[in-house]
Amino acid sequence: MFSAAEVMTTEIQLPDWPPRRLVTETVLSWGFRHLDEESIDCDSAPWPVIRGMILAFLRHQLTDFDARLRARCEHDPGFRDGLAQQIEQAAYHKYPWLAADPRPFGPKSGDSLFLDSMAKRLADLRGIRDQLLSAAKHLRRTGGSRDHIATLQSEAADIAKQIDGMYAFLTKPKAGSNADGEWARSFMHRRDGQRRKWEYDFYSGELGEPLPPNRIEYVGIQCPRCHAPVVRRKQFIDLGQGYNRVSVWSCHCLTYAAHQAYGWRLAPVTFEELEEMVQHTEPSERENRARS
């Protein structure tokens, strides 16, 4: 038999997660482990069901519950139940909202800065990848379906590619020099006129939100694709992730942003450069087929 002191030898450490994140992570983890069962809606499922799933998620995914049971080297229901009770008490202490349904969660507070939002998405993708791999490991250990395991591993590999691409994008240097001279990091954002309406966009909020005339200037060239005059925002903008000195040009179909390091002066955008950007952002054959 176990003793209370034996169970209490390790303090339970739980993450500082808000209700929305803990609920969504729990339901996501459950879904990956039960691919052949009906999915559970984290917004409408009965709260006692969700709460029970949360407590199981905390035991098996966010604490050393399973490792301590394996280290026990014997089947000891008393020790198992005592440890589970300790984790449950720690959970109610850490998350008082478990006692009553905290849903609906209310509107999400998203980042308004472009690169900060991308960094948050990168963190979310890493979490999903880890959940997929953890679920695949769990199914292998418990004799789960090989097809389910293969599906989880395939999805994890696809997400890993997305992670690699986003990480490379976010960690590219802001400026540098090469054989052609000094260069500064730049970004292009294309609007296709269908899913994304052709309007001016200066990263000022919602797409097409106008800026006062005294905050923009026309640069004297016209876009060869949308035929709108190209306009530059007079003031620098902050895109997040340390890019707080960014100049922005826009026509109706394209936004071009370039980082301006201290002591540098960016050359004006020329028609030839704009033509090259337009060609670079032309829809691929795959996109054209998807529209037709």
N, C-alpha and C positions, 0 to 999 in steps of 0.2 A: 504494500500500500504506500501511497505517497503521503508526504507531509505538506502542510501549508507553506512552511518555510522553504521546502524544496522547490515548489512551484514559483515562489516569489523571488527566486534568486536573480532573475533577469528583469530589468525594467523594460516595459513595453514602450517602444518609440513609434509613434504614428506621424504621418506627414501632415503638414499644415495646409490641407486642401479645403476649399469651400464646398458647400453642398453640391453645386452643379457638377464640379469635376469628379467628386467621389462617386456620385450616382452614375454619371455617364461612363466613367472608367470601369465601374463594377459591372454594369450591364454589357459593356463591350467585351469584357473578359469572359463573362458568362456565355455570351453568344458565340465566341470563338471556340468554347469548349463543348457547345451543344449545337453543332451545325445541323443536326437532323431533327431538332425540336423547333417548335414554333417560337419565333422571336418575341422578345419582351420589350414593350414600349416604356422607356424610362420616365416618360411624362404622365402616363395614364395607368400603369400597373398599380395594383393595391400596395399601399405603403408597407404593410407588414411583410409582403413578399420581397419588396426592394430592400427593406431593412435587413431581413435574413440573408439576402444575397451580399449585402455590404459587409456584414459580420463575417461571412465565409470568405469574402475577398480579402478582408483584413488579415484573417488567420493565415490563409494559404499563400497570399501574394505579397503582403506588406509587413509581415513579421517572420520570426524564425520558428513559428509553430511546428511546421513539418520537420525541420532540421532537428529540433529538440526531441520530437517523437522518435525519429530515426536513431538519434544518439542514445535513446533509452534502451534500445536493443531487446526490448520485450514488450509484449502487449499489456498495457497498463491503462485500462479505461479510466481509473480514478485520476491518474496523472493527466491524461488527455483532457478529461472534462474540467479538471481544475485549471489547467492552462487556458482552455477555451473561455472559461468564466473570467479569468484574469484579463484576457484580451477584450472581452465584451465590456467589462467594467472600465477599462482604459478607453475604449471607444466612446462610451457614453460620457466619460469625463472630457475627452478631447472634442467630441462633436455633440454638444447638448441637443442640437436639432434632430438627432436620431429619434428622440422621444416623440416628436410630432412631425408630421409630413411637412417638409419645407417647400414643397412645390405649390404653385408654379414659381420658377426661379426668377422670372422677370427678364428684361432685355439684357442681352450680352453687352459688356463694356469692351468693345473692340478697340485696338490701337488705330489711331488715325494716320500714323506715319507709315508710308509704304514699306520700307525695309524692316521696321519693327514688326509689322504685321506678318511679313514673310518669315522673320525669325521665330515668331510665335507659332506659325504653321510648321516650321521645321521641328520645333520641340514637340508639337502634337504628333507629327509623323513618327518621330523616334519613339514616342510612347506607344503608338499603335503597332509599330514593328516589334517592340519588346513584348507587347501583349500577344501578338501572333506567335512569336517564337516560344513564349512561355506556354501557350495553349498547346502547341505542337509537342513540346516536351512532356506536358502532362498527359496527352493522349498516348504518346509512346510508352510512358511508364505504366499507364492503366490499361494497355491493350486496345486502344481506340482504333477506329477505322483507318486503314492505310490511305484511302482516298481523302479522308478529312485531313489527315496529317499532310499529305501532298498539297492539298489546297491551301492550307495555312502557310506552308513553307513557300509556295509559289507567290502568294500575296505578300509575304514578308520580303521576298527577293525583289518584287516590283517596287515596293515602298522604299527599300534600301537604295535602289537606283534614283528615286526621286530625292532622297535624303542627300546622296552624294552630289547630285546636280545643284540642289539648293545651297548646300554647304560651300561648294566651290564658288557659286555666284556671290554669296554673302561675304566670303573671306578674300575675294580678289582685292589687291591693293588699290587704294584710292588714286594714286598717281605713281609715275615712274619715268624711266627714260630708256631708250633703246637706240639702235643705229639711226633711226629716223628722227630722233630728238625726244623731247619730253612729251608725255601723254597724261591725260586725266581720265578717270573713269566716267563713262557715260551710259545712259539707259535710253532705250526706245520702247514706246508703248503704242501699238497699233490698234485702231478701232476699225471694225469691218463694215460699219454702216448698217448692220442688221442686228446682231446680238448686242453690239455696242454702238450706239448712235453717233453719227458724225457731228461732233461739236468741239469747241475749244476745251482743252483740259489742261490745267496748270497745277494739278495736285492740290487744288484749293478746297477740296471737299467732294461732294457728289459730282459725277460726270456732267459737264456742261454748266456748272455753276458759274455765272458771269463774274468777272472782276471789274471794278470801277475803271473807267477810261484812264484815270491818272496813274494806274498801277501797271499798265501795259504799254508797249510801243510796237508799232509796225516796222518790220525790218526791211521792207522793200522788195520781197520776193513772194511768189505765189506757188502753192503746191501743185505739181503736175498731175496729181491723182485726184484730189478733191477740189482743186482750183480755189481754195480759200487762201486769203493772205496769211502769211506767217507772222505770228505775233510773239514777242518775248515778254516775259514777266520781268518787271524792273528789279524787284527785290529778290534776294536769295530765298530759297525755301529749305526746310529741314526734312529730309527723307528718313531720318532715323539711322541708327547704327553708326553714328559719328559723321554722317554726311549732312552737315549743317550749313554748307555753303554751296548750294546747288542752283545753277541757272537753268531756266526752263524756256523752251520754245514750243509753240504749238500751231498746227493748222487744224482742220476739222477731222483728219483721219490719223494723225500721228502726233505724239508728244516726244520731244527730245530733251533730255536733262543731262547736264554735265557738271561734275564736281569741279569747283574752282579752289585750288589750294591757296593758302596765304602767300601773297607776293606774286601770284600769277594773274595773268589777264587773258581771258578766253577770246579767241578770234571770233568775229561774227560768222554766223552760219551762212554759207554761200548756196546759190541755186544748185551748183554741181554736187555739193555735199548732200543737199536735200534730195536730189534725184537718186543718189546712191542709197540713201536711207529708205526711200520709197521702194526701190527695187529689192532691197534687202528684206523688206517687210511685206512683199507681195504674198498673197495666200498660196499655200502649197497645193499641188494637185489633189492631195488627200482632203484638204479643207474644201476645195471646190466641189469634189464629188459628194462630200457630206451635205453640202447645201442643196444640191440638185436632186 
